[in-house]
Every structure is written in structure tokens, then in C-alpha cells.
Amino acid sequence: MTYTVIGSGVIGLSIAKAIKAHEPDAEVTIVEKELKEAMHSSGRNSGVLHAGFYYSADSLKARFTRDGNAAWRVFCEENALVINKCGKVVVAKDATELSGIEELYLRGIRNGVDVRIIDEDELFLIDPNVKTYKKALHSPDTSTVDPSMICHVLKQKLENLGVKFIFGDAYVSKSEEGIVLKSGRAVKSDKVINCAGLYADKIAHDFGFGKHYTIIPFKGIYLKYSGMSSPVRTNVYPVPNLKNPFLGVHYTITVEGMVKIGPTAIPAFWRENYTGMDGISFRELWSIVGYELKLFIKNAFGFRTLAIEEMKKYNKNYFVSLAASLVKQLDGINFREWSKPGIRAQLLNKESFELVQDFVVEADEYSIHVLNAVSPAFTAALPFGEWVVKNYIFADKR
Ligand SMILES: Cc1cc2nc3c(=O)[nH]c(=O)nc-3n(C[C@H](O)[C@H](O)[C@H](O)COP(=O)(O)OP(=O)(O)OC[C@H]3O[C@@H](n4cnc5c(N)ncnc54)[C@H](O)[C@@H]3O)c2cc1C
């Protein structure tokens, strides 16, 4: 069989890997509009291998995050890639947040994740500079990796298995026998798998799928720490508002040992709205700003409060003050430089005006569309890719 995968992010690469594992002779071509893999979310994220305690047990995220964390650990070890097993704590600012710690603990236990509730003394032993109100959640399995390097190694492995890559050419339309690229080139195949991240909704619409959805881009910016001694020894997160998919300003320790705070979840105005006016698309701007205005007016899922709160984080002092509230001492002056931003391809249900929390897959016998591969889709990618391939490609052959 012949397969065309659109998008060379971690999801496209993982699905191609799973196809080759099930059908070694499959002819797989990955079409990517950029000149190399992982130029968007997959190479612009926090690099955290999440453990899997945020998600309710009935979700795809819960199913695949724990196993994905373990699978990338093995992948990194087999391929001599660095992994920082620095763990993570979720801390409470006051008594009102203790029920949030309890809820995350219960979700972790239901999802089969190694989590523990610890007191202030135990927290002190893990990281003496982190503060909490009475209790915190400890996750020893949360780690950090270099996501761009992982994708690069995975791409090389796929090339060795015979997967073909077409870089620097974008999908523009579907055709009778496959897809047509921006250069005019036609790529024929038996199946098309849409893993186009920020553009997955647009491509799905061409195939008659994803009609209830549109992507609303949310920008995540980070500030890097440049001081001599690290303010934290472990990843430190606040208790999140579980009604929306964002985790709040937190500390991440990268594989290089650098500390960054963020990411934000600032509503963006076009899909690749990383910096200034770069890559502006007026057509996207109309449509996205139109949805954002409606969400703002309706205050759907608290969007108005979220948008205002997130925009305030462009102010460095305010941004740093949020991180400062998680620790006892911080020389905030050392958070000077912004680091590479990322944009979440967050799906909005156009009818209910809700942000979709879980991964979404729609398909027929000819095409498969991965929608809403938002965080922690990097962590979950390998088992999620396996599941997509087993359920949507080889289901009738089992
Ligand atoms: C700020 C931020 C922080 C995050 N932190 C974490 C984290 O710590 N841990 C975690 O597990 N997850 C994290 N995530 C989520 C994770 O990065 C994404 O869920 C994951 O990378 C999605 O992968 P993808 O392959 O679907 O998308 P992408 O990486 O965006 O890949 C899609 C690809 O499709 C290509 N494409 C688009 N349109 C076309 C077209 N027309 N033709 C050809 N190619 C096309 C794009 O160029 C791109 O390369 C974070 C995300 C963000 C934005």
C-alpha cells in the first residue's frame, strides 16, 4: 500500500513509524512545507515528558501519556539522546488549592501513574527553594528532553526504513488519486494521513471532515534564566484550572540544565503568529480574530478573563512575579531574554464554543485526520501513532 503523511512534526513521524512497523513494505511519503522536520510545535515546546496525571481516565490523553513517557525514555536511551530525569512538583498557593492537588493525585492513580502527595518537609528535600501550602504533588517520572533532536533522529531512522520525505513543498488540495502540492506536483497514494498541526483543520475541511471545528492558535512564550545558580532543582508547576487545557506559568529545567518560565497561552491572531507581523495572513486574521471576538463577548469558558490575564504576561515583571510566587527566593532580574515561542493548534468547537480538551481523529477508508494534537501530544506521540494506525488503517486486517 502507499501512504502520504502530511506534516513532519512528531505526530506525522510517529504515524509513519507505526505504519512501517505494521507493514514493512509500505511506501510512505511525508510531505512537509518547511525545509526540515519539527519547525513548529514539535520543535517549539517545553520538552517535558509528562507523566499523565492531568487527564481524566476516559480520555485518549490519559491512555497515551503514561506509555508515551516510558516509550520516549527507551527511545532516548537506545539512541544516546540526553534525558533530564529531574521530576516535577505541583504546589498549592493556599488552602483553596489543596483540593486541586488531591484531584491530580486521584487522576494520576486512576491513570496508573507514579504520583505521591508530599508535605512541606518532603518538598524541602526535593527542592529547598520551592514553597507550597501544606501539601504538594510529586511526580518522579516527569523528565525533559530535546524535542527537535528526538524528531531529527526519528526522521533519520524513517529514512533508513525507506520512508521518503518531500521538504519545502506544501499540500494545497486533494485530488482523485492523492494530493497536489504548491509546486504543482501530484502525490498519489492509497491513503492520506493529515498531521498538519496548525493547518490540520483546513486540510480536514477539504476532505469533508472536522466541519464542527476550527483551530484557535494560542501563543506560548518563555523567559530564560541567565543567573549563576539555578533557582530550582525540579520542574515546578502551579495547580491548574482543569476547565481549560493550559497549565499556568511554571519552571522547566531543560536537558541542558537551563531554567525557563512559561509558556503563556496568549490568543494569537494568525496560525504562525510567532513574532511581530512575520507570516501574517489577512484571511486567517479575519477568521481567527472573528472567533476570538465572539469568545470574548460571550466569555465562553472564561475566555475574556483568560485572554486579559495572558496578555498581561507580555510584561516581563508581571510574568516573573507569577513564577516568583512558586518559590521562596528569586532574583527575577535574571529572567531577561525571551526564548523561542511556540503556538498551540487548539481546536474550538464552532457550535458549542468550547475548547476541545482531548485528541480528535476523523477518518474514512481513504483519509485520516489528526485534529487537536495539543499538549501533551509530544509525550503521547509514539503510542498515539500506534493506536491511529491499528484502529484506522489495519483495523479490518486483525
Ligand atoms: C508552547 C508549547 C509547549 C508545549 N509543551 C509540551 C510539552 O512540554 N510536552 C508535550 O508533550 N507537549 C507539549 N506541547 C505540545 C506538542 O508540542 C504538540 O502537541 C506536538 O508537537 C504536536 O505535533 P504535531 O506533529 O501534531 O504538530 P507540528 O509539530 O506543528 O507539525 C505539523 C507539521 O505540519 C506541517 N504542515 C502544516 N501545513 C502543511 C501543509 N499544507 N503541507 C505540508 N506540511 C504542512 C507543519 O509545517 C509542521 O511541521 C507544547 C506545545 C506548545 C505550542
The ligand as an SDF file (V2000), in Angstrom:
LIG
                    3D

 53 58  0  0  0  0  0  0  0  0999 V2000
    4.3300   26.2810   23.7890 C   0  0  0  0  0  0  0  0  0  0  0  0
    4.0940   24.8000   23.7380 C   0  0  0  0  0  0  0  0  0  0  0  0
    4.5760   23.9890   24.7610 C   0  0  0  0  0  0  0  0  0  0  0  0
    4.3300   22.6290   24.7350 C   0  0  0  0  0  0  0  0  0  0  0  0
    4.9080   21.8240   25.6780 N   0  0  0  0  0  0  0  0  0  0  0  0
    4.7800   20.4820   25.5800 C   0  0  0  0  0  0  0  0  0  0  0  0
    5.4630   19.6280   26.4730 C   0  0  0  0  0  0  0  0  0  0  0  0
    6.2350   20.0800   27.3060 O   0  0  0  0  0  0  0  0  0  0  0  0
    5.2530   18.2870   26.3670 N   0  0  0  0  0  0  0  0  0  0  0  0
    4.4230   17.7400   25.4360 C   0  0  0  0  0  0  0  0  0  0  0  0
    4.2420   16.5280   25.4340 O   0  0  0  0  0  0  0  0  0  0  0  0
    3.7900   18.5370   24.5410 N   0  0  0  0  0  0  0  0  0  0  0  0
    3.9810   19.8770   24.5730 C   0  0  0  0  0  0  0  0  0  0  0  0
    3.3840   20.6850   23.6550 N   0  0  0  0  0  0  0  0  0  0  0  0
    2.5420   20.0800   22.6320 C   0  0  0  0  0  0  0  0  0  0  0  0
    3.3460   19.4520   21.4940 C   0  0  0  0  0  0  0  0  0  0  0  0
    4.4280   20.2460   21.1240 O   0  0  0  0  0  0  0  0  0  0  0  0
    2.4110   19.2550   20.3120 C   0  0  0  0  0  0  0  0  0  0  0  0
    1.2630   18.6230   20.7890 O   0  0  0  0  0  0  0  0  0  0  0  0
    3.0210   18.3860   19.2250 C   0  0  0  0  0  0  0  0  0  0  0  0
    4.2910   18.8650   18.8550 O   0  0  0  0  0  0  0  0  0  0  0  0
    2.1010   18.3540   18.0130 C   0  0  0  0  0  0  0  0  0  0  0  0
    2.7690   17.7170   16.9760 O   0  0  0  0  0  0  0  0  0  0  0  0
    2.1940   17.7470   15.5060 P   0  0  0  0  0  0  0  0  0  0  0  0
    3.0610   16.8480   14.7050 O   0  0  0  0  0  0  0  0  0  0  0  0
    0.7350   17.4950   15.5420 O   0  0  0  0  0  0  0  0  0  0  0  0
    2.3000   19.2760   15.0520 O   0  0  0  0  0  0  0  0  0  0  0  0
    3.5060   20.1170   14.4320 P   0  0  0  0  0  0  0  0  0  0  0  0
    4.7680   19.8960   15.1660 O   0  0  0  0  0  0  0  0  0  0  0  0
    3.0130   21.5150   14.3280 O   0  0  0  0  0  0  0  0  0  0  0  0
    3.6830   19.5030   12.9930 O   0  0  0  0  0  0  0  0  0  0  0  0
    2.8020   19.7580   11.9310 C   0  0  0  0  0  0  0  0  0  0  0  0
    3.6260   19.8840   10.6800 C   0  0  0  0  0  0  0  0  0  0  0  0
    2.7520   20.0200    9.5580 O   0  0  0  0  0  0  0  0  0  0  0  0
    3.3580   20.9070    8.6540 C   0  0  0  0  0  0  0  0  0  0  0  0
    2.3260   21.4390    7.7530 N   0  0  0  0  0  0  0  0  0  0  0  0
    1.3080   22.2810    8.0650 C   0  0  0  0  0  0  0  0  0  0  0  0
    0.5870   22.5620    6.9810 N   0  0  0  0  0  0  0  0  0  0  0  0
    1.1480   21.8650    5.9460 C   0  0  0  0  0  0  0  0  0  0  0  0
    0.8460   21.7510    4.5700 C   0  0  0  0  0  0  0  0  0  0  0  0
   -0.1820   22.4200    4.0000 N   0  0  0  0  0  0  0  0  0  0  0  0
    1.6370   20.9650    3.7900 N   0  0  0  0  0  0  0  0  0  0  0  0
    2.7040   20.2910    4.3430 C   0  0  0  0  0  0  0  0  0  0  0  0
    3.0360   20.3760    5.6350 N   0  0  0  0  0  0  0  0  0  0  0  0
    2.2550   21.1510    6.4390 C   0  0  0  0  0  0  0  0  0  0  0  0
    3.9860   21.9700    9.5400 C   0  0  0  0  0  0  0  0  0  0  0  0
    4.9790   22.7000    8.8840 O   0  0  0  0  0  0  0  0  0  0  0  0
    4.5120   21.1200   10.6910 C   0  0  0  0  0  0  0  0  0  0  0  0
    5.8540   20.7230   10.5050 O   0  0  0  0  0  0  0  0  0  0  0  0
    3.5970   22.0570   23.6600 C   0  0  0  0  0  0  0  0  0  0  0  0
    3.1360   22.8770   22.6130 C   0  0  0  0  0  0  0  0  0  0  0  0
    3.4030   24.2430   22.6470 C   0  0  0  0  0  0  0  0  0  0  0  0
    2.9460   25.0830   21.4930 C   0  0  0  0  0  0  0  0  0  0  0  0
  1  2  1  0
  2  3  1  0
  2 52  2  0
  3  4  2  0
  4  5  1  0
  4 50  1  0
  5  6  2  0
  6  7  1  0
  6 13  1  0
  7  8  2  0
  7  9  1  0
  9 10  1  0
 10 11  2  0
 10 12  1  0
 12 13  2  0
 13 14  1  0
 14 15  1  0
 14 50  1  0
 15 16  1  0
 16 17  1  0
 16 18  1  0
 18 19  1  0
 18 20  1  0
 20 21  1  0
 20 22  1  0
 22 23  1  0
 23 24  1  0
 24 25  2  0
 24 26  1  0
 24 27  1  0
 27 28  1  0
 28 29  2  0
 28 30  1  0
 28 31  1  0
 31 32  1  0
 32 33  1  0
 33 34  1  0
 33 48  1  0
 34 35  1  0
 35 36  1  0
 35 46  1  0
 36 37  1  0
 36 45  1  0
 37 38  2  0
 38 39  1  0
 39 40  1  0
 39 45  2  0
 40 41  1  0
 40 42  2  0
 42 43  1  0
 43 44  2  0
 44 45  1  0
 46 47  1  0
 46 48  1  0
 48 49  1  0
 50 51  2  0
 51 52  1  0
 52 53  1  0
M  END
$$$$
